[in-house]
């Protein structure tokens, strides 16, 4: 299984959490960080989503080299460039309906291949860190006010409902409580402490993706 990821955080998540889970089902996972720029000397700069064209090139490369492997993605929906298919034509409705519309539009742009599943984390990777009221504060203590963090968790029916407004996105809320938070350093550690099953229980859009991966592993 090949997974195109947004950056080092997602790469570590795949290697330390998602990969071992899928390996137990007999599936080997290889994450690849999205290439954002290629210099004239051939050097590649990785991490972040700068444009759909660069994303499409990387996906095409994975699909072309997969040898029958399942190809998927792990990118943040928050901040996704407007040139991605479906972004400018998203319907009114729930956030889940809107993100799935974009995922389906991306798949359609590739011709809907059976073994390609675009996935966008709603609204971003950090939302999953709100699946537990204690894991993040315990990891970053004494910097985080546990009561304030718990209050945020309790104010949403699911962490995936934490919105994408610039100052209120999941990552922005974490940094406001813990200025020392570093995504690539702390994110995967906290996610591992929470556990994949808890993330799955609390985040229905992510759970649907995990189920798709599980279904592929069971083939």
N, C-alpha and C positions, 0 to 999 in steps of 0.2 A: 504494500500500500504506500502510495506517494502522497505526501501532504505539503502543499505550498503554504507556508506560514508567513506572517507579517514581519516578525522580528525574532530576536534572541529569546524573549520571554516565551513566546508560543513554541519556539523550537525546544526549549527546555521542558515545557509542559508536555509536549509530545514524547520526548525522550524519557522523561522520568515518571510520567503518570499514564498517558494514553498508550504509549508503546508497550510497556510491560503488561497492561491489561489485554491488549490485542494479541500479544505474543502468547499469552496463556490459551488463546483460542487458535493458535497456529499461524498467526499473521504477523509478518515482519513489517515494521513501519519505518519509512525513511522521510524525515522532514527536510524541506528545502526552503531557505529564506528567500523571499521575493527580492529580485534584483531591481533596484530603483534607478541605476545609472550605469552606463558602460562608457569608460573613457576611451580615447583614441588609441591608447597603448594596450587596450584589452582588459584593463583592470575593472573589476566590478564593485559597485557599492551596493550594499544590501540593507534591507530593513525599511519598513514603511510602505505605504501605497501612494505613489505619486501620480499615476495615470492608468487608465484602463489599457492603453496600448502596451505598456510595459508588463502589466499583469497578464494580458492575453498572450504575449510572447512567451512568458515563463510557463503558463499553462500548456500552451501548444508544445513546448519543448518536453514537458513531462509526459503529455499524452503520446508524443511521438517516440519516447524512449521507454515507455512503461512495460512493454513485453507482456501485456495482459493484466498488469497491476491496476488496482482501483486508484483513481486520482481524486483528491478532494482538497479543500482549502480551509484555512483557519485565519480569517481576517476580521478586523473590527468593522462593524456596520457604522459606528460613530466616526464621522470624518471621512467617510468613503467619498472619493472624488465624484463630482456630478456627471462625468463622462461615462460612468459605468452604466451598462444597459439597465433600464428600468428606473434609474434614480430620478429622472425628470418627469416620469409618468406614473409615479407611485399613486395608488388610489387612496382615498380616505378610508379610515378604518383603524384597527388595532395595530400596534407596532409589529406584532408577529405577522399580520397579514401584509404589512408593508415590506418587511425584510424578506419574507418568502417570495413576494412579487419580484424583488430584485434578484434573489437567488435563481428563480425560474427564468428570468430574463437573461441572466448570464449563461445558464445552461443552454437556452435556446440559441444564443449567439454562437455557440459551438456546435449546434446541430443536435443537441440533446443526446450525446453519446451515453450508452447504458452504464458505463463505468466511470463517469465523471459526475461528481456531486459538489457543486459550489456550496460552501457554508460560510455564513457571516455571523460572528458572535454578537448577540444583542445585549446591550448596545456596544459593549467591548469586553475584552478579557476580564477587566477588573470587576465587572458585574458579578462574576462567579465568586469573587472573594467575599461577597455579602451573603453567600449561602450559609455561612456560620456567623453567629454573633460574637464568637470568642476567638476564633483562629487568628484573625488579623490583629486584634488588640493584644493577644498573648504573644504574638511574634514581634510586635513593634513596641511593646511596653518598655518604659512607662510613658512613651510619647503620646499614645492614643487614649483619649477619654472613652472608657468602655461603655459608659452609659449613653454617650452621644452616638457612638457607632451602633449600639444595639437599637437606639431609637430610629436610626435610618433604616436598619433591617426590618423593623417592625412596621414601618410606615408604607411598605410596599408588599403586595401579595406575592410577588416573585422578584428576585434581584434583577431579572431582565426588564422589569418595568421602570427601573431607575433611568431617568431620561437622558436625552442627548444634548440638552442645552449646554452651552460652553462652560458655564460655571457650576453646573449641577450633574454633569456626567459622572459615572462611577469613579473614574480615575481622579477627577477634580475634587470630588467629595473626600476621597482618601487623602489626597495631598493637603487638603484644608485641615484635616485632623492630624496628619502625620507628615510634615514637610520633609522628613528624612526618608520617606518611602521612595524606593527605587524599583521600578517595574521589573527589570530583568533580574535583579538580585532577590527581591522579596516576593514577587508575584508567584513564581512556581513553588517556592517553599510553602507559602500560605495555602495555595491550591492543594498541595500534597497533604498538608495537615487536615484540610477540610475533607478530602477524599472524593474520588470520582463519583461514588454512589450518592453522596449528599448533594453534590453539584447537579447530578442527574435528577434527584428528587425535587430540588428547588427551582430548577431552570428548565422549563418545558421545551423551549426551542433547542437548547443544547441537547436535551434528552432525546429529541427526535433525531438529531445528528448521530449521537452515540448509538441509537438503535439501528440506523442505516449502516454504520460501520460494523456493528454486531451481526447484522444480516449478511453483509458481505463475508465476514469471517466464517459464518456458518455454511457457506456454499460448499 
